[in-house]
Amino acid sequence: MSRRDIATVAFLILALPWCAQAAGTGGASAQHLREYRSRTLRAAIEDLMATYGPRYPKGQEYLQRLDRIGADGNDAALRQLQREALLANPLLDF
């Protein structure tokens, strides 16, 4: 996979989950969307930790932050963490 392909995938991972929010979700749907985002971000972080080990040094910190954010339900903090954690992928170092 080329660096451009990796960058494209990273962009899609960052952008697509938030598109549903722009469509105007409300009530229980917003809660389900937040839970989905948290689960998928956790899976991505765990995969990066397993794949890159010491080359992804903040993985455990990201998971701890995700646990705290999940308890708060703070969408802005979740978006910020998602951006940080996914852009820390060692393959995106260009």
Accessible surface in RSA format (square Angstrom, percent):
REM  Atomic radii and reference values for relative SASA: ProtOr
REM  Chains: A
REM  Algorithm: Lee & Richards
REM  Probe-radius: 1.40
REM  Slices: 20
REM RES _ NUM      All-atoms   Total-Side   Main-Chain    Non-polar    All polar
REM                ABS   REL    ABS   REL    ABS   REL    ABS   REL    ABS   REL
RES MET A   1   171.45  88.8  91.40  60.5  80.05 190.6  89.84  76.4  81.61 108.1
RES SER A   2    59.79  50.5  45.85  61.2  13.94  32.1  51.81 110.3   7.98  11.2
RES ARG A   3   137.49  57.7 131.95  67.3   5.54  13.2  53.21  72.7  84.28  51.1
RES ARG A   4   197.20  82.8 188.67  96.2   8.53  20.3  68.32  93.4 128.88  78.1
RES ASP A   5    68.89  48.3  67.08  66.8   1.81   4.3  10.37  24.4  58.52  58.4
RES ILE A   6    20.54  11.7  19.52  14.5   1.02   2.5  19.94  14.4   0.59   1.6
RES ALA A   7    34.89  32.1  28.46  43.9   6.43  14.6  30.15  42.5   4.74  12.6
RES THR A   8    69.20  49.2  64.27  65.2   4.93  11.7  51.12  68.7  18.08  27.3
RES VAL A   9    63.32  41.7  63.11  57.1   0.21   0.5  63.32  55.0   0.00   0.0
RES ALA A  10    10.51   9.7   8.37  12.9   2.13   4.9  10.27  14.5   0.24   0.6
RES PHE A  11   127.84  64.0 125.13  77.5   2.72   7.1 127.27  77.2   0.57   1.6
RES LEU A  12    74.93  41.7  73.95  52.9   0.98   2.5  74.27  52.2   0.66   1.8
RES ILE A  13    74.26  42.3  68.47  51.0   5.79  14.0  74.26  53.5   0.00   0.0
RES LEU A  14    31.48  17.5  27.85  19.9   3.63   9.1  27.89  19.6   3.59   9.7
RES ALA A  15    30.11  27.7  20.95  32.3   9.16  20.8  27.83  39.2   2.28   6.0
RES LEU A  16   104.58  58.2  96.32  68.9   8.26  20.8  96.51  67.8   8.07  21.7
RES PRO A  17    27.77  20.2  17.94  16.4   9.82  35.7  27.61  22.8   0.16   1.0
RES TRP A  18    35.73  14.3  30.64  14.8   5.10  12.0  27.89  14.9   7.85  12.7
RES CYS A  19    73.13  55.3  62.60  69.8  10.53  24.7  31.02  78.6  42.11  45.4
RES ALA A  20    42.57  39.1  33.71  52.0   8.86  20.2  41.14  57.9   1.43   3.8
RES GLN A  21    70.19  39.2  62.01  45.3   8.17  19.5  23.21  49.4  46.98  35.6
RES ALA A  22    94.17  86.6  52.68  81.3  41.49  94.4  65.13  91.7  29.04  76.9
RES ALA A  23    90.66  83.4  46.61  71.9  44.05 100.2  60.18  84.8  30.48  80.7
RES GLY A  24    62.80  77.4   0.00   N/A  62.80  77.4  33.34  91.5  29.46  66.0
RES THR A  25    53.83  38.3  25.91  26.3  27.92  66.5  29.67  39.8  24.16  36.5
RES GLY A  26    47.03  58.0   0.00   N/A  47.03  58.0  32.84  90.1  14.19  31.8
RES GLY A  27    64.54  79.6   0.00   N/A  64.54  79.6  44.50 122.1  20.04  44.9
RES ALA A  28    72.97  67.1  57.05  88.0  15.92  36.2  63.43  89.3   9.54  25.3
RES SER A  29    61.71  52.1  53.48  71.4   8.23  18.9  18.28  38.9  43.43  60.8
RES ALA A  30    30.78  28.3  27.39  42.3   3.38   7.7  28.05  39.5   2.72   7.2
RES GLN A  31    77.03  43.1  76.47  55.9   0.56   1.3  34.08  72.5  42.95  32.6
RES HIS A  32   118.59  64.8 114.49  79.6   4.09  10.5  67.76  69.8  50.83  59.1
RES LEU A  33    27.68  15.4  24.11  17.3   3.56   9.0  27.53  19.3   0.15   0.4
RES ARG A  34    50.74  21.3  50.65  25.8   0.09   0.2  12.22  16.7  38.52  23.3
RES GLU A  35    77.43  44.5  73.31  55.5   4.12   9.8  29.13  56.3  48.30  39.4
RES TYR A  36   106.15  49.6 106.15  60.4   0.00   0.0  65.03  48.9  41.12  50.7
RES ARG A  37     5.89   2.5   4.86   2.5   1.03   2.4   1.99   2.7   3.89   2.4
RES SER A  38    22.93  19.4  22.16  29.6   0.77   1.8  19.43  41.4   3.50   4.9
RES ARG A  39   145.21  61.0 137.66  70.2   7.55  18.0  73.12  99.9  72.09  43.7
RES THR A  40    52.16  37.1  45.34  46.0   6.82  16.2  43.83  58.9   8.33  12.6
RES LEU A  41     3.69   2.1   1.21   0.9   2.48   6.2   3.63   2.5   0.07   0.2
RES ARG A  42    74.65  31.3  74.65  38.1   0.00   0.0  33.44  45.7  41.21  25.0
RES ALA A  43    58.98  54.2  50.38  77.7   8.60  19.6  54.54  76.8   4.45  11.8
RES ALA A  44    28.07  25.8  18.49  28.5   9.58  21.8  27.33  38.5   0.74   2.0
RES ILE A  45     0.00   0.0   0.00   0.0   0.00   0.0   0.00   0.0   0.00   0.0
RES GLU A  46    82.37  47.3  76.98  58.2   5.39  12.8  28.21  54.6  54.16  44.2
RES ASP A  47    87.19  61.1  81.16  80.8   6.03  14.3  23.96  56.4  63.23  63.1
RES LEU A  48    13.17   7.3  13.17   9.4   0.00   0.0  13.17   9.2   0.00   0.0
RES MET A  49    54.26  28.1  46.96  31.1   7.30  17.4  47.53  40.4   6.73   8.9
RES ALA A  50    89.97  82.7  49.96  77.1  40.01  91.0  62.10  87.4  27.87  73.8
RES THR A  51    81.65  58.1  47.91  48.6  33.74  80.4  43.01  57.8  38.64  58.4
RES TYR A  52    36.67  17.1  28.44  16.2   8.24  21.4  19.74  14.8  16.93  20.9
RES GLY A  53    31.36  38.7   0.00   N/A  31.36  38.7  25.85  70.9   5.52  12.4
RES PRO A  54   129.38  94.3 104.91  95.6  24.47  89.0 115.10  95.0  14.28  88.8
RES ARG A  55   144.38  60.6 126.33  64.4  18.05  43.0  62.86  85.9  81.52  49.4
RES TYR A  56     5.61   2.6   1.18   0.7   4.43  11.5   1.21   0.9   4.40   5.4
RES PRO A  57   112.23  81.8  77.79  70.9  34.44 125.2  85.00  70.2  27.23 169.2
RES LYS A  58   110.39  53.9 107.87  66.2   2.52   6.0  56.90  51.2  53.50  57.0
RES GLY A  59     0.99   1.2   0.00   N/A   0.99   1.2   0.46   1.3   0.53   1.2
RES GLN A  60    99.04  55.4  97.47  71.2   1.56   3.7  48.09 102.4  50.95  38.6
RES GLU A  61    75.41  43.3  71.64  54.2   3.76   9.0  31.93  61.8  43.48  35.5
RES TYR A  62     8.84   4.1   8.84   5.0   0.00   0.0   0.44   0.3   8.41  10.4
RES LEU A  63    16.64   9.3  16.64  11.9   0.00   0.0  16.64  11.7   0.00   0.0
RES GLN A  64    92.82  51.9  90.40  66.1   2.42   5.8  24.59  52.3  68.23  51.7
RES ARG A  65    47.90  20.1  47.57  24.2   0.33   0.8  16.01  21.9  31.88  19.3
RES LEU A  66     3.20   1.8   1.88   1.3   1.32   3.3   1.88   1.3   1.32   3.6
RES ASP A  67    81.90  57.4  67.89  67.6  14.01  33.1  31.16  73.3  50.75  50.6
RES ARG A  68   143.43  60.2 137.41  70.0   6.02  14.3  74.16 101.4  69.26  42.0
RES ILE A  69    18.64  10.6  18.50  13.8   0.14   0.3  18.59  13.4   0.05   0.1
RES GLY A  70    44.08  54.4   0.00   N/A  44.08  54.4  21.82  59.9  22.27  49.9
RES ALA A  71    92.41  85.0  48.27  74.5  44.14 100.4  60.06  84.6  32.35  85.7
RES ASP A  72   112.65  78.9  76.40  76.0  36.25  85.7  20.22  47.6  92.43  92.2
RES GLY A  73    27.62  34.1   0.00   N/A  27.62  34.1  12.45  34.2  15.17  34.0
RES ASN A  74    70.60  48.7  62.97  60.8   7.63  18.4  15.25  36.7  55.35  53.5
RES ASP A  75    32.26  22.6  28.06  27.9   4.20   9.9  10.38  24.4  21.88  21.8
RES ALA A  76    60.02  55.2  52.68  81.3   7.34  16.7  53.60  75.5   6.42  17.0
RES ALA A  77    30.57  28.1  22.03  34.0   8.54  19.4  29.29  41.2   1.28   3.4
RES LEU A  78     2.01   1.1   2.01   1.4   0.00   0.0   2.01   1.4   0.00   0.0
RES ARG A  79    70.04  29.4  68.73  35.0   1.31   3.1  17.81  24.3  52.24  31.7
RES GLN A  80    80.66  45.1  80.42  58.8   0.23   0.6  31.70  67.5  48.96  37.1
RES LEU A  81     0.00   0.0   0.00   0.0   0.00   0.0   0.00   0.0   0.00   0.0
RES GLN A  82     7.52   4.2   7.52   5.5   0.00   0.0   1.08   2.3   6.44   4.9
RES ARG A  83   108.46  45.5 108.46  55.3   0.00   0.0  36.16  49.4  72.31  43.8
RES GLU A  84    59.63  34.2  50.09  37.9   9.54  22.7  29.74  57.5  29.88  24.4
RES ALA A  85     0.00   0.0   0.00   0.0   0.00   0.0   0.00   0.0   0.00   0.0
RES LEU A  86    11.60   6.5   9.24   6.6   2.35   5.9   9.36   6.6   2.24   6.0
RES LEU A  87    91.73  51.1  74.43  53.2  17.31  43.5  74.81  52.5  16.93  45.6
RES ALA A  88    41.29  38.0  19.10  29.5  22.18  50.5  31.14  43.8  10.15  26.9
RES ASN A  89    27.76  19.1  25.06  24.2   2.70   6.5   0.21   0.5  27.56  26.6
RES PRO A  90    20.25  14.8   5.48   5.0  14.77  53.7  13.43  11.1   6.82  42.4
RES LEU A  91    72.56  40.4  66.06  47.3   6.50  16.3  68.91  48.4   3.65   9.8
RES LEU A  92    24.13  13.4   8.51   6.1  15.62  39.3   9.19   6.5  14.95  40.2
RES ASP A  93   118.36  82.9 100.68 100.2  17.68  41.8  25.91  61.0  92.45  92.2
RES PHE A  94   155.58  77.8  84.71  52.5  70.87 184.4 115.24  69.9  40.33 115.4
END  Absolute sums over single chains surface
CHAIN  1 A     5882.8       4713.1       1169.6       3434.0       2448.8
END  Absolute sums over all chains
TOTAL          5882.8       4713.1       1169.6       3434.0       2448.8
